[in-house]
Amino acid sequence: MKKYGFSVREGIDWSKYMAHRPLYPKSFFKRIYDYHRAKPQAAWLKAHDVGAGAGIVSATLATSFDSLIVSDPNDGHTDLAHEFLVGNLGIPESKLTFLQESAEESTTESGTIDPITACIMIQWTDTDAAVNDFYRELKVGGTVAVAMYVRPLIIGNEAAQRAWQGINAIVTWMNTRIAGII
């Protein structure tokens, strides 16, 4: 049996996660929407936020599409997303579908999704299988937006690169300590 993701039972403190996770700026969604809008067959009916976690990206997607699928493979994540989106933000439950499932084997009907977002989750998947499933889900004219955080590399300025490496070492050291707290 395949297993993807991690579990809330591992001790994740979601209040800390939600309080400190970076938010996506309007420019992030503008770029996705502008790209999607430029396609002649683009539609704004149904979006799918894959690996949605607690629903941070879903919150913005829900304002732009008629319906939204919020999916995540991990125990409790869609419950948290439901609490955040419906309970805290007041998004109508009728607009949302919550699915606990993997990116690699979605139950979403083929050819029904306008955009798919996969934010800070693709590294946890069998990437080939996930991308193949995204393709299956998309309508003609659909969009896939994959976002990841990466550590920058400074080229052409050795002093700046050394400074960045020092900062990165401190952040890495701090993260190893914070991981035990969260």
N, C-alpha and C positions, 0 to 999 in steps of 0.2 A: 504494500500500500504506500502511495506517495504521501509525503507530509510536507507542507509548505508553511512558512511563517513561524511566529512565536506566540506565546500564550500570555494573557493577562495574569494568569496564575503564577507567573514567574516573578511577580512582585513589582510591576510597573506602577508608579504613582502618576496617574493620568492628570491630576490637578497640576502637578509640577510640569509635566510634559506640555500641557496646553498653555500654561503660563509662560513658558520659556522657548517654545518652538518658534522659529522665525515665521512670520506671516508673509504671504505672497503679495507683492505690491500690485497696484492696478496695472502697471506696465506689463507685468507677467501675463495677465489675462488679456490685455489689449493685444499683445503680440499673437497669442493663440487665436483670438477672435478675428483679428485682421487677416491672418493667414487663412482661417476657415472661410471667412466672408468672401475672399477673393476667388474662391472656386465657384464655377457656374452652377453646380448642382448642390451646393452646400445648403443644408437645412438646419433649423434650430429647434427640432422637436425633442430628441432624446439624447442625453449625454450619459457617459459611464465613467465614474471616478473609480479606477481600479486601484486596489491597495489603499483605500481611502483612510484607513486608520480611524481617527476620531472625527473626521469630516471637515477638516480645515479647508481644503480645496473645494469640497462639495458645497460649502456654504455660498461661495461666489458663483459656482456653476448653476446652482438652483435658481438664481435670479435671472439667468439668461436663456434657459431651456424649459420647454413645457413639462418635461419629466426628467428624472435623474435616477440612475442606478448607482447605489453606493455599495461597493463590494470590498471585502477584505477576508483573507483566509484565517485570520487569527481569532481565537476564542475571545468573545466579549467586545471586539472592536466595533462591530456594527451596532451593538447595543449602546456603546458610548457615542457613536455618531448619531444615532437616533435621539439620544438624550440631548446632545448639543444642537442638532439641526431643528428638531421638532420642539423639544422642551425649552431650550434656551433661546433660540432664534425665532421660533414661531413659524417656521416653514411648514406649510400644510403637508400633513402626512400623505395625503392622496397624490402628491406630486413626486413622492420618493418611493423607491423600492430598495430594500436592504437585503443583501445576499452575503452569507458567509461562504466564500468559495475562493479558489485560487485563480490567479491571472491566467494560468496555463490551461484551465479547463472550465471556463465560464459556462453557465447554463443560459446565458443571454442568447436570444434568437439571432440567427445569422442575418446580416444585412440590415440591421435595425438601428444602428448607433451613428449619430452624427459626429460628435467628437469623443475620443477616449483620452482621459488624462491618466498618467501613471507617474505620480510625483514621489520621489524619494522612496521607491520601492522596487525598481527593476533589478537592482543588485541582489535581491532576495529570491529571484525567480530563475527558472530554466528559461533563459532569455529567448532562445529560438522558439520554444513552445508558446511562451507568452505572446511574442510578436505574431506568430502564426494565428493565435486565437484572436488577437486584436484585428487582424486582417479579416478574419471570418465574421466578426461582429459588425464591422463598418459598412455603412451604406456607400454607394458610389458617391464620391465627393466628400467623404468623411475625412476626419483629421485625427492623427495620433500625436499627442504631446507628451513627451517623456522628459522629466526634469530630475536632475541630480545635483547635489552639492559636491563641489570638488575643491581641492586645495590648489590655489594658483601656483604657477611656477614663473619666476621672474627671469627673463632672458636678456642678456646684454648689460646687466648692471650687477656685478658681483657683490658689491657692498649691500645693495638692497636684497639680493638673494640670501646672503648670510643673515641679514636682519630678519628676513621672513622665516628662515630655517630656525632661528632662535625663538621667534614667536610661536612657530608651529610646535617646537619641542615643549614649550610651556603649556600650550593648549592641550597637547597630547597628554602631558603629565597630569593636568587638571582633569581631563576627561576620564582618566583611569581612576581617579579618586571620586569623581561625581557619579560614575557608573555604580559604585557601591551604595550611594545614597538614594538614587532614583528607584 
